[in-house]
Amino acid sequence: MLQFGTPEQDLTYRERATAFGLVLRDGLLACVRVDRGDGSYFDLPGGAVDGVETEAQAIVREFLEETGMTVVPRRRIAEAAQYFRKTDGEPIRNHGGFWIADQTALDPALKVEADHTLTWLSPPDAVSCLRHDAHAWAVACLMRLGRQASQYGTSDPPDRSL
């Protein structure tokens, strides 16, 4: 699995299975701006896989909690891990999949994470703005799949799942 970030010496990182979604609309990518005052940042919607959830189930739940968006995960296009420290300082190693998903509905009243705001960014802007290098890499993978799809004369990228 591709690994991003460098662990700090003398820290124990909690392993966390994760899944993140990539939803495009009119050429823009769904991202979330997480409000932490001066420490605010952008992430892809998604997060921890809870209990016996599958990655696809986690994406559906996380999109609803973070954005109020209902999605259908379609295809897992990448897998990566990321060492980082949460805003509370806890050392974490996220590891899991990145999925192309389709938006089926949007109801902001269903959003439960008040510090998350749905923000649509162009994929190149997302690559430069996302907090985690693993997320930026997944967006680059999505962009390359889109380029390859146009070369094949189809709207769907060729299936090269991991």
C-alpha positions in Angstrom: 0.0 0.0 0.0 1.3 3.5 -0.9 2.3 5.3 2.3 2.2 9.1 2.8 3.6 11.1 5.7 6.4 10.3 8.0 5.8 9.0 11.5 7.4 11.1 14.3 9.8 9.2 16.5 8.6 8.0 19.9 4.9 8.3 18.9 2.5 5.4 18.7 0.1 5.8 15.8 -3.4 4.4 16.1 -4.3 2.4 13.0 -7.6 3.5 11.5 -9.4 1.9 8.5 -10.9 4.6 6.4 -12.7 5.2 3.1 -13.1 8.5 1.2 -15.3 9.4 -1.8 -14.7 11.3 -5.0 -17.9 12.9 -6.4 -17.8 15.1 -9.4 -20.5 17.5 -10.5 -20.1 19.9 -13.5 -16.3 19.2 -13.4 -16.0 20.1 -9.7 -15.1 17.8 -6.9 -17.0 17.6 -3.6 -14.7 18.5 -0.7 -15.4 19.5 2.9 -13.9 22.5 4.6 -13.4 21.7 8.2 -13.7 24.8 10.4 -10.9 24.9 13.0 -10.5 28.7 13.1 -7.0 29.5 12.0 -6.3 25.8 11.5 -9.1 25.1 9.1 -8.5 22.7 6.2 -10.0 20.8 3.3 -10.6 17.1 3.2 -12.3 14.6 0.9 -15.6 13.5 2.4 -15.2 10.3 4.3 -13.5 8.9 7.3 -13.3 5.9 9.6 -14.9 2.6 8.8 -16.9 1.8 11.9 -17.2 -1.7 13.3 -18.3 -4.2 10.6 -19.1 -1.6 8.0 -17.7 -2.0 4.5 -15.8 0.9 2.9 -18.8 1.6 0.7 -21.1 1.7 3.7 -18.7 4.1 5.5 -18.7 6.4 2.5 -22.5 6.6 2.3 -22.7 7.3 6.1 -19.8 9.8 6.1 -21.1 11.8 3.1 -24.5 12.2 4.8 -23.0 13.2 8.1 -20.5 15.7 6.7 -22.4 17.2 3.7 -26.1 16.0 3.8 -25.4 14.3 0.4 -26.6 10.9 -0.5 -24.2 9.0 -2.6 -23.8 5.6 -4.3 -20.2 4.3 -4.3 -19.4 2.9 -7.7 -15.7 2.0 -7.9 -12.7 1.8 -5.7 -9.8 3.4 -7.7 -7.0 3.8 -5.2 -5.7 2.7 -1.8 -3.2 4.5 0.4 -2.2 5.2 4.0 -1.4 8.5 5.7 0.5 9.3 8.9 -0.8 12.5 10.6 -1.8 14.1 13.8 -5.4 15.0 14.4 -6.2 18.6 15.5 -6.3 17.3 19.1 -2.7 16.0 18.6 -3.6 12.3 18.5 -1.2 10.4 16.1 -3.2 8.4 13.5 -2.4 6.2 10.5 -5.3 6.2 8.2 -5.4 3.4 5.7 -8.0 2.5 3.1 -9.7 3.1 -0.2 -10.7 6.0 -2.4 -14.0 5.5 -4.3 -15.7 7.2 -7.2 -19.3 7.8 -6.1 -22.4 9.3 -7.6 -24.5 12.0 -5.9 -28.2 11.0 -5.8 -29.6 13.6 -3.4 -28.6 16.6 -1.3 -30.4 17.7 1.8 -28.3 20.0 4.1 -30.8 19.3 6.9 -29.4 15.8 7.2 -25.8 17.0 7.8 -24.8 16.4 11.4 -21.2 17.7 11.5 -21.6 21.5 12.0 -17.9 22.2 11.5 -17.9 20.6 8.0 -19.0 22.7 4.9 -19.5 21.1 1.5 -17.2 23.0 -0.9 -16.9 22.3 -4.7 -13.4 22.7 -6.0 -11.8 22.1 -9.4 -9.7 18.9 -9.2 -6.4 20.9 -9.7 -7.4 23.2 -6.8 -8.3 20.2 -4.7 -4.9 18.7 -5.3 -3.2 21.9 -4.0 -5.7 22.5 -1.1 -6.4 19.1 0.5 -4.8 18.6 3.9 -3.5 15.1 3.2 -1.1 14.1 0.5 -3.0 10.8 0.2 -6.1 12.7 -0.7 -4.3 14.8 -3.3 -2.8 11.7 -4.8 -6.3 10.1 -5.0 -7.6 13.2 -6.9 -4.7 13.0 -9.3 -5.6 9.3 -9.9 -9.2 10.4 -10.6 -7.9 13.1 -13.1 -5.7 10.6 -14.9 -8.7 8.1 -15.2 -10.8 10.9 -16.7 -8.0 11.7 -19.2 -7.7 8.1 -20.1 -11.5 7.8 -20.5 -11.5 10.7 -23.0 -8.7 9.0 -24.9 -10.8 5.8 -25.2 -13.9 7.8 -26.4 -16.1 6.8 -23.5 -17.5 8.6 -20.5 -16.4 5.8 -18.2 -12.7 5.3 -17.4 -11.2 1.9 -18.2 -11.4 -0.4 -15.2 -8.0 -0.7 -13.6 -9.0 -1.3 -10.0 -6.4 -2.1 -7.5 
